[in-house]
Every structure is written in structure tokens, then in C-alpha cells.
Amino acid sequence: MTLEKEEFNLSTKASGRIDVLVPRCLIGEGANILGVTVDFEGLCSLQVEWRHGKICSIKGLKDASKVPNEILLPRFSEPHAHLDKAFSWSRAPNYKGSYQEALVANLNDYKSRSQGQLLFSVENSLNLALVNGIRAIRSHIDSFGENVMRDWDLLEDVRKKWRDKIFLQFVALVPLEFWQTYEGELLAQRVALNGDLLGGVITPPFNKKKTIKSLLHLVQLANRLNCDIDLHIDESQSCPAAGVKLLLEVLGRIKNEISITCSHLSSMALLRDKSISNLAKEMAEKKLNVVALPLTNSWLLGRNERSTSIKRPLAPIFQLQKAGVVVSVGGDNVNDAWFPLTNFDPINLMAFSMPIAHLTPWERLGLSPFTSSAASILNLKWDGVLQKGSPADFVLLDSNSWVKALSERPKRRVVVNGEFLNELPKYKKSTFNNSHP
């Protein structure tokens, strides 16, 4: 239960104290919870206090019989989004739900998309993300065509506007061979200057020789500019892990000093168990990160006309974790041609992911893909682990158990830099009906 600041004489700005349930695996210092009971869902009853936007105390509750009625979590990091196309379903629907239909619809919409429509998608996404408890987003941005620089100028203005609320990191999403062109070099320089990432797509069928050449150039370019990479790779139901195998081949030829993230990696799960294990070890050796995207992959992939597929392509999360690969889970697409549902809600993403990927939040490796691993992949200063000195950036769920929280969409309160958001953004109806300016 939250008490008013004045009751504790906490007169300083961005200060407070609260009795809450906190996942044991998110407590950084064991000394803070010595003797504290941890329930069957991995939650422990604690009192958390903060001053000047920083945690100053974490301690167990003296009265063990009184269980708090809120779960405290760090504000979330979204490792893979598409802010530029969110809420575009009304303009570019994909009723068949196939990958190819999504590709065509997305391309047609991109060619005709106005600056106002782009701004609509981004702003509405960020408003939802803020009130739902997201503090950082890595978003892939379609970045080919004549309006690229205009779009990136707009995105930079949005980033400056939102920098005190949500950290934004962009990935230039282009055909892989684009980085070998003069225009690609100019875009890469701009992307690197802003601390953003180079991206691309590697999905079969592809020409092995040309793809290796393009990958080699991209990795060399990224190293020259000291710019990280995030690839859409192996988002497919055929040719298992063909793309990541080429990437590993390229990395075996040259010295690489930048971070590379493999987003999707869906078809890797179609390999035999031993092959998955061996490949995961190679990826760990090369320090590759992985972002699994269970919602969009489950919707787009594995379709076979009117036959229900028994096996769906999805990144082999547990095998990758076992090998030492950092794996996070992202929400990916929102109300667009690639996926028609969701709303930038990390709790909803966790609930969706439980039956698809068997990730359970009461286990450390089930919760980390949504918390510390996601923060690590975005290279954030704070990994989301709670300890003295950590930012007071919280999501408070009005629930006393994980099962209830993920079943009932509980009320939530968000604390940003030690202060509660005192009002929700006033949404236009268009936020929810997919209309556009």
C-alpha cells in the first residue's frame, strides 16, 4: 500500500516509500532480504524507499503476516519494435496473415506514407508505452526510398521531446545490399553519429555468395563507424538457421568489436537438438545477442493453408540461454500488416509469451528476457536489478500474485525518476481504431 510522502517527512522531490512484493531474482544485494520469506511465485515482501529519484533502502517487512497488494517491477525495456508502422492496419491490412502478404502490404504503405502518418504512429506508440511502464525502446525504422532523411529528422525531433521519459534507439532497416551503395554510406554515417544501429534482413531464399559479400561489408562498415548491428535474421519456416550460419562464417573471417543482435532467429528451432546446441555455443563464443519475437512469429510463420501446424518456428530460447547467449523477448509489431494485435504493454507481452514460449516469471530465466536481458541488449546504464542507488523507475501492479497480474490486466501505477505519473495522456479515439490523419 502506498502512503503519502508527508507521512514520512519525505519532503524532497522524487521521494517515497512503499510496501510491495518484488521478484527475488530482481534484488541485487542478498543482504537486503536476509530472513525474508519468498513465496511460491518467487515474490518477497519488502519496503522500498527512494530519495531524489534513487533507491536508498530495500528491507524486509517486519510483520510477515501482512502481504502487500502491489507487485513492484522495474520499468521495462522493449528490445524490438516498429514504431514507424504501428497502428497502420487500417491502411495496410493483411487478412491472410502470411509473411509474403505482410511484406507486400508494408511496402505499399511505406511508399505512400505521409509525414503526418509517421508522426501519428510514433507518438501514439510512445504515449501507450509510457503509461504501460516502458522506459526504453529499440525500434527498427524502414529506411529506404526518397524520404529517408526526412523521416530520420522527424524521429530525432521525437527523441529529443521524449528523452526524459523514454530512451529511444533506432535501427535503420534496409535491404542488406543497400549498405554497399553511396546512399548507404551516408545513412550509416548519420546512424552511427546518433548512436543508433545498422540493420538488414536475411531470410531465405537468398544467394549465399551475394549474402556473404553483403554481410561482410556491413560488419566491416559497422566496425569502422563503431556502430552496432541488429539484423532480422531467419524469420522463416524453411532453411533452418541458414542466415545465422552465414553470419558466423563471416565473423570467422574478420575481427569484430561491435555488438550484433539476431532478431527473430525463428527457424533455428527446426534444427535437431544437437545442432541447436552446437550452433548456440558458436553464437555465445561470438557474443551474439538474440531477440525472440514469439507473437509475430506465431502469427506469420508455420501457415499451411487450412492445416494447423503442429510445430511453429520460434527462437530456441532455453537452449540459447543454456549456452550463455543473452536472450530477450520483444513485442515486435503492433496493429500493422505483420501483426494485428497488442498495444505496447509489457505485461500483456509476458502473458502472451507464457503459453507460446513457456516463459514463467517466477523463474529467473523466465523473467530476465523481459527485464535485465532486454536492458543489456539495449546497452542501458541500469540493468533493471533493484538495489541501493538504482533509479526509482518502477511499475506497480495492483495484484498480489503473478497469475492474477497476468490474467486480469491489473491497474498499474508508473514511477518515473522517483515521481508518479500524475495523469494519463489524453488519447484520441484514433489511437484504438487504427485510423490516421
Secondary structure, 3 states (H helix, E strand, C coil): CECCHHHHCCCCCCCEEEEEEEEHHHECCHHHHCCCCECCCCEEEEEEEEECCEEEEEEECCCCCCCCCCEEEECEEEEEECHHHCCCCCCCCCCCCCHHHHHHHHHHHHHHCCHHHHHHHHHHHHHHHHHHCEEEEEEEEECCCCCHHHHHHHHHHHHHHHCCCCEEEEEEECCHHHHHCHHHHHHHHHHHHCCCEEEEEECCCCCHHHHHHHHHHHHHHHHHHCCCEEEEECCCCCCCCHHHHHHHHHHCCCCCCCCEEEEECHHHHHCCHHHHHHHHHHHHHCCCEEEECHHHHHHHCCCECCECCCCCCCCCHHHHHHHCCCEEECCECCCCCCCCCCCCCHHHHHHHHHHHHCCCCCCHHHHHHHCHHHHHHCCCCCCCCECCCCECCEEEECCCCHHHHHHHCCCEEEEECCEECCCCCCCCCHHHHCCCC
